[in-house]
């Protein structure tokens, strides 16, 4: 029996006036997969994530998460998913602990203090707990955002450039944490990054977008083989420059 997909895009299209940001996008992600959405700036990655989270409405097509239509079941879906990005910030005037408490209450967590302490330790930012969030380094803020993303034990996690502001040592530790949680809980992760080495280590399957359309999809190894050698980074450059895989 074929397992049901956890994430589905069906002919998903989004136009902003004359600009088509996402163009007839269709893909499926199974439970427990780490699925990469790759492409140059402006390729449609962020809009795709926004459509799957219900942050913007599709011009046509359908997005389904955990078997539910995001347009009609968004409230139920958001209880079971979460999001983290290196480019979003928590309220700067609250301490880390205060920020995480607020989100824990929103998620209805009855063991908030215990979970907050555990996540801060897991991501090695316990020392920031009583510091004002706006005073943290970008790397610390990224890890605190990841703590927030795990507070509700999500079944699906959207990660936008999760290691972009981290030094190589901390980035590797974060990747190990993500892999460990994914394996232990079978969390499905949608992953964007411009670090192709990271994508090769982290992702089970990927799609490359150009002008809102899928250019190529498969495992990182399959895509490199289809490109007749080289590396995933070389594939990225070819698609970014030419819009297709030669």
C-alpha positions as a LaTeX table, in Angstrom:
\begin{tabular}{lrrr}
\hline
Residue & $x$ (\AA) & $y$ (\AA) & $z$ (\AA) \\
\hline
Unk1 & 0.00 & 0.00 & 0.00 \\
Unk2 & 1.42 & 3.38 & $-1.05$ \\
Unk3 & 1.64 & 5.79 & 1.90 \\
Unk4 & $-0.38$ & 9.00 & 1.69 \\
Unk5 & 1.66 & 12.15 & 1.08 \\
Unk6 & 2.05 & 14.61 & 3.95 \\
Unk7 & 2.50 & 17.59 & 1.63 \\
Unk8 & 0.91 & 17.96 & $-1.79$ \\
Unk9 & 1.01 & 20.67 & $-4.42$ \\
Unk10 & $-1.42$ & 20.11 & $-7.29$ \\
Unk11 & $-1.01$ & 22.43 & $-10.29$ \\
Unk12 & $-0.28$ & 25.18 & $-7.77$ \\
Unk13 & $-0.11$ & 28.60 & $-9.42$ \\
Unk14 & 0.33 & 32.10 & $-8.00$ \\
Unk15 & 0.29 & 35.28 & $-10.06$ \\
Unk16 & 0.97 & 38.79 & $-8.84$ \\
Unk17 & $-0.44$ & 40.95 & $-11.60$ \\
Unk18 & 1.49 & 40.07 & $-14.74$ \\
Unk19 & 4.15 & 38.15 & $-12.82$ \\
Unk20 & 3.78 & 34.39 & $-12.34$ \\
Unk21 & 5.70 & 33.51 & $-9.17$ \\
Unk22 & 4.63 & 29.85 & $-9.05$ \\
Unk23 & 3.60 & 28.13 & $-12.27$ \\
Unk24 & 1.59 & 24.86 & $-12.24$ \\
Unk25 & 3.69 & 23.32 & $-9.46$ \\
Unk26 & 2.98 & 19.68 & $-8.57$ \\
Unk27 & 4.89 & 17.50 & $-6.09$ \\
Unk28 & 4.35 & 15.20 & $-3.11$ \\
Unk29 & 6.33 & 14.72 & 0.10 \\
Unk30 & 6.00 & 11.56 & 2.19 \\
Unk31 & 6.09 & 11.28 & 5.97 \\
Unk32 & 9.60 & 11.44 & 7.38 \\
Unk33 & 11.23 & 12.84 & 4.25 \\
Unk34 & 13.52 & 15.84 & 4.15 \\
Unk35 & 12.50 & 17.50 & 0.90 \\
Unk36 & 14.51 & 20.36 & $-0.57$ \\
Unk37 & 13.12 & 23.23 & $-2.62$ \\
Unk38 & 16.03 & 24.85 & $-4.43$ \\
Unk39 & 16.54 & 27.70 & $-6.84$ \\
Unk40 & 18.04 & 31.13 & $-7.29$ \\
Unk41 & 16.49 & 34.20 & $-5.66$ \\
Unk42 & 13.16 & 34.86 & $-7.34$ \\
Unk43 & 12.69 & 31.24 & $-8.47$ \\
Unk44 & 9.50 & 30.83 & $-6.40$ \\
Unk45 & 10.71 & 29.07 & $-3.25$ \\
Unk46 & 9.33 & 31.55 & $-0.71$ \\
Unk47 & 6.00 & 31.86 & $-2.50$ \\
Unk48 & 5.68 & 28.07 & $-2.55$ \\
Unk49 & 6.21 & 27.92 & 1.22 \\
Unk50 & 3.70 & 30.73 & 1.74 \\
Unk51 & 1.12 & 28.83 & $-0.33$ \\
Unk52 & 1.67 & 25.62 & 1.66 \\
Unk53 & 1.30 & 27.55 & 4.94 \\
Unk54 & $-1.80$ & 29.40 & 3.76 \\
Unk55 & $-0.08$ & 32.78 & 4.05 \\
Unk56 & $-1.14$ & 33.62 & 0.51 \\
Unk57 & $-3.98$ & 32.31 & $-1.64$ \\
Unk58 & $-3.24$ & 30.45 & $-4.88$ \\
Unk59 & $-4.47$ & 31.86 & $-8.16$ \\
Unk60 & $-5.31$ & 28.28 & $-9.08$ \\
Unk61 & $-4.46$ & 24.76 & $-7.98$ \\
Unk62 & $-4.45$ & 23.20 & $-4.54$ \\
Unk63 & $-2.12$ & 22.80 & $-1.56$ \\
Unk64 & $-2.75$ & 20.01 & 0.94 \\
Unk65 & $-0.96$ & 19.44 & 4.26 \\
Unk66 & $-1.52$ & 16.29 & 6.34 \\
Unk67 & $-4.31$ & 15.34 & 3.97 \\
Unk68 & $-6.20$ & 18.63 & 4.46 \\
Unk69 & $-6.80$ & 21.57 & 2.16 \\
Unk70 & $-4.85$ & 24.54 & 3.54 \\
Unk71 & $-7.58$ & 26.96 & 2.42 \\
Unk72 & $-10.35$ & 25.33 & 4.47 \\
Unk73 & $-8.45$ & 23.57 & 7.29 \\
Unk74 & $-5.65$ & 26.04 & 8.01 \\
Unk75 & $-6.37$ & 26.30 & 11.74 \\
Unk76 & $-6.21$ & 22.52 & 12.25 \\
Unk77 & $-3.10$ & 22.23 & 10.08 \\
Unk78 & $-1.15$ & 24.96 & 11.87 \\
Unk79 & $-1.55$ & 23.15 & 15.20 \\
Unk80 & 0.54 & 20.34 & 13.74 \\
Unk81 & 3.19 & 22.21 & 11.75 \\
Unk82 & 5.81 & 24.90 & 12.40 \\
Unk83 & 8.20 & 27.19 & 10.58 \\
Unk84 & 11.66 & 28.64 & 11.13 \\
Unk85 & 13.74 & 30.99 & 9.03 \\
Unk86 & 17.10 & 32.66 & 9.46 \\
Unk87 & 15.39 & 35.82 & 8.18 \\
Unk88 & 12.53 & 36.18 & 10.67 \\
Unk89 & 12.92 & 37.54 & 14.19 \\
Unk90 & 11.07 & 37.08 & 17.46 \\
Unk91 & 9.98 & 40.23 & 19.37 \\
Unk92 & 13.25 & 41.97 & 20.16 \\
Unk93 & 12.24 & 43.55 & 23.50 \\
Unk94 & 11.34 & 40.26 & 25.22 \\
Unk95 & 13.81 & 37.85 & 26.74 \\
Unk96 & 14.30 & 34.50 & 25.07 \\
Unk97 & 12.41 & 32.76 & 27.86 \\
Unk98 & 9.50 & 35.22 & 27.63 \\
Unk99 & 9.26 & 34.74 & 23.86 \\
Unk100 & 9.24 & 30.98 & 24.14 \\
Unk101 & 6.68 & 31.08 & 26.96 \\
Unk102 & 4.32 & 33.10 & 24.76 \\
Unk103 & 4.53 & 30.57 & 21.96 \\
Unk104 & 4.27 & 27.63 & 24.33 \\
Unk105 & 1.00 & 29.05 & 25.65 \\
Unk106 & $-0.29$ & 29.57 & 22.11 \\
Unk107 & 0.47 & 25.91 & 21.45 \\
Unk108 & $-1.24$ & 24.87 & 24.72 \\
Unk109 & 1.88 & 23.21 & 26.13 \\
Unk110 & 1.39 & 22.26 & 29.78 \\
Unk111 & 5.07 & 21.45 & 30.29 \\
Unk112 & 6.33 & 24.73 & 28.89 \\
Unk113 & 9.20 & 25.41 & 31.31 \\
Unk114 & 10.57 & 21.90 & 31.04 \\
Unk115 & 10.37 & 21.88 & 27.27 \\
Unk116 & 11.90 & 25.35 & 26.90 \\
Unk117 & 14.87 & 24.35 & 29.06 \\
Unk118 & 15.30 & 21.11 & 27.10 \\
Unk119 & 15.23 & 22.79 & 23.68 \\
Unk120 & 17.60 & 25.58 & 24.72 \\
Unk121 & 20.05 & 22.94 & 25.93 \\
Unk122 & 19.62 & 20.83 & 22.79 \\
Unk123 & 20.50 & 23.78 & 20.56 \\
Unk124 & 23.23 & 24.99 & 22.95 \\
Unk125 & 21.72 & 28.40 & 23.76 \\
Unk126 & 20.76 & 27.89 & 27.43 \\
Unk127 & 22.87 & 30.89 & 28.41 \\
Unk128 & 20.57 & 33.18 & 26.39 \\
Unk129 & 17.38 & 32.34 & 28.33 \\
Unk130 & 17.18 & 35.57 & 30.31 \\
Unk131 & 18.77 & 37.84 & 27.74 \\
Unk132 & 16.80 & 40.23 & 25.55 \\
Unk133 & 16.26 & 38.55 & 22.21 \\
Unk134 & 17.17 & 41.65 & 20.20 \\
Unk135 & 20.64 & 41.63 & 21.77 \\
Unk136 & 21.56 & 38.14 & 20.57 \\
Unk137 & 23.90 & 37.39 & 17.69 \\
Unk138 & 22.28 & 36.31 & 14.42 \\
Unk139 & 23.43 & 32.74 & 15.04 \\
Unk140 & 21.88 & 32.69 & 18.51 \\
Unk141 & 18.64 & 34.14 & 17.17 \\
Unk142 & 18.53 & 31.44 & 14.50 \\
Unk143 & 18.85 & 28.71 & 17.12 \\
Unk144 & 16.24 & 30.32 & 19.38 \\
Unk145 & 13.89 & 30.40 & 16.37 \\
Unk146 & 14.48 & 26.68 & 15.95 \\
Unk147 & 13.60 & 26.18 & 19.63 \\
Unk148 & 10.32 & 27.97 & 18.97 \\
Unk149 & 9.68 & 25.76 & 15.95 \\
Unk150 & 9.97 & 22.57 & 18.02 \\
Unk151 & 7.75 & 23.70 & 20.90 \\
Unk152 & 4.59 & 22.07 & 19.52 \\
Unk153 & 6.31 & 18.83 & 18.44 \\
Unk154 & 5.41 & 19.48 & 14.78 \\
Unk155 & 4.67 & 16.70 & 12.35 \\
Unk156 & 5.74 & 18.96 & 9.48 \\
Unk157 & 8.51 & 21.53 & 9.74 \\
Unk158 & 9.22 & 24.26 & 7.18 \\
Unk159 & 12.85 & 25.40 & 7.36 \\
Unk160 & 13.98 & 28.38 & 5.30 \\
Unk161 & 17.80 & 28.63 & 5.23 \\
Unk162 & 18.06 & 27.23 & 8.79 \\
Unk163 & 21.86 & 27.46 & 8.99 \\
Unk164 & 22.44 & 30.62 & 6.93 \\
Unk165 & 23.82 & 32.70 & 9.81 \\
Unk166 & 25.71 & 29.95 & 11.64 \\
Unk167 & 29.43 & 29.27 & 11.71 \\
Unk168 & 30.46 & 25.85 & 10.31 \\
Unk169 & 30.76 & 24.19 & 13.75 \\
Unk170 & 27.34 & 25.29 & 15.00 \\
Unk171 & 25.77 & 24.64 & 11.58 \\
Unk172 & 26.95 & 21.03 & 11.74 \\
Unk173 & 25.56 & 20.65 & 15.26 \\
Unk174 & 22.20 & 22.05 & 14.11 \\
Unk175 & 22.11 & 19.64 & 11.16 \\
Unk176 & 22.78 & 16.75 & 13.54 \\
Unk177 & 19.95 & 17.91 & 15.82 \\
Unk178 & 17.56 & 18.17 & 12.87 \\
Unk179 & 18.52 & 14.75 & 11.57 \\
Unk180 & 18.16 & 13.22 & 15.03 \\
Unk181 & 14.69 & 14.68 & 15.59 \\
Unk182 & 13.62 & 13.71 & 12.07 \\
Unk183 & 14.67 & 10.11 & 12.58 \\
Unk184 & 13.29 & 9.83 & 16.10 \\
Unk185 & 9.87 & 11.40 & 15.42 \\
Unk186 & 9.57 & 10.90 & 11.64 \\
Unk187 & 9.09 & 14.63 & 11.21 \\
Unk188 & 8.59 & 15.69 & 7.60 \\
Unk189 & 10.84 & 18.63 & 6.75 \\
Unk190 & 10.59 & 21.04 & 3.84 \\
Unk191 & 14.05 & 22.55 & 3.47 \\
Unk192 & 15.45 & 25.50 & 1.50 \\
Unk193 & 19.11 & 26.41 & 1.35 \\
Unk194 & 21.71 & 27.89 & $-0.98$ \\
Unk195 & 24.33 & 25.59 & 0.56 \\
Unk196 & 24.41 & 22.65 & $-1.86$ \\
Unk197 & 26.78 & 20.62 & 0.30 \\
Unk198 & 24.24 & 20.88 & 3.10 \\
Unk199 & 21.43 & 19.84 & 0.74 \\
Unk200 & 23.39 & 16.77 & $-0.34$ \\
Unk201 & 23.88 & 15.74 & 3.29 \\
Unk202 & 20.37 & 16.55 & 4.50 \\
Unk203 & 17.79 & 16.00 & 1.78 \\
Unk204 & 16.25 & 12.74 & 0.62 \\
Unk205 & 14.78 & 14.36 & $-2.50$ \\
Unk206 & 14.87 & 17.84 & $-4.02$ \\
Unk207 & 13.26 & 19.94 & $-6.71$ \\
Unk208 & 14.96 & 22.80 & $-8.55$ \\
Unk209 & 12.75 & 25.74 & $-9.47$ \\
Unk210 & 13.27 & 28.35 & $-12.17$ \\
Unk211 & 10.65 & 30.99 & $-12.90$ \\
Unk212 & 8.21 & 29.16 & $-10.65$ \\
Unk213 & 8.41 & 25.84 & $-12.50$ \\
Unk214 & 10.12 & 22.56 & $-11.63$ \\
Unk215 & 13.21 & 22.08 & $-13.80$ \\
Unk216 & 14.38 & 18.78 & $-12.33$ \\
Unk217 & 13.55 & 16.58 & $-9.34$ \\
Unk218 & 14.99 & 13.50 & $-7.67$ \\
Unk219 & 17.58 & 12.58 & $-5.07$ \\
Unk220 & 20.70 & 14.79 & $-5.07$ \\
Unk221 & 22.67 & 11.88 & $-6.51$ \\
Unk222 & 20.15 & 11.28 & $-9.31$ \\
Unk223 & 20.18 & 14.93 & $-10.30$ \\
Unk224 & 23.99 & 15.10 & $-10.42$ \\
Unk225 & 24.02 & 11.92 & $-12.53$ \\
Unk226 & 21.41 & 13.38 & $-14.89$ \\
Unk227 & 23.66 & 16.41 & $-15.28$ \\
Unk228 & 26.47 & 14.02 & $-16.27$ \\
Unk229 & 28.69 & 14.52 & $-13.29$ \\
Unk230 & 30.01 & 17.51 & $-11.44$ \\
Unk231 & 28.30 & 18.54 & $-8.24$ \\
Unk232 & 24.92 & 19.78 & $-7.06$ \\
Unk233 & 26.40 & 23.27 & $-6.82$ \\
Unk234 & 27.31 & 23.13 & $-10.53$ \\
Unk235 & 23.74 & 22.05 & $-11.30$ \\
Unk236 & 22.44 & 25.00 & $-9.27$ \\
Unk237 & 24.63 & 27.44 & $-11.23$ \\
Unk238 & 23.56 & 25.99 & $-14.60$ \\
Unk239 & 19.88 & 26.27 & $-13.74$ \\
Unk240 & 20.26 & 29.74 & $-12.22$ \\
Unk241 & 21.99 & 30.99 & $-15.36$ \\
Unk242 & 20.05 & 29.14 & $-18.02$ \\
Unk243 & 16.72 & 28.25 & $-16.42$ \\
Unk244 & 17.08 & 24.59 & $-17.29$ \\
Unk245 & 19.37 & 21.59 & $-16.97$ \\
Unk246 & 21.41 & 21.10 & $-20.16$ \\
\hline
\end{tabular}
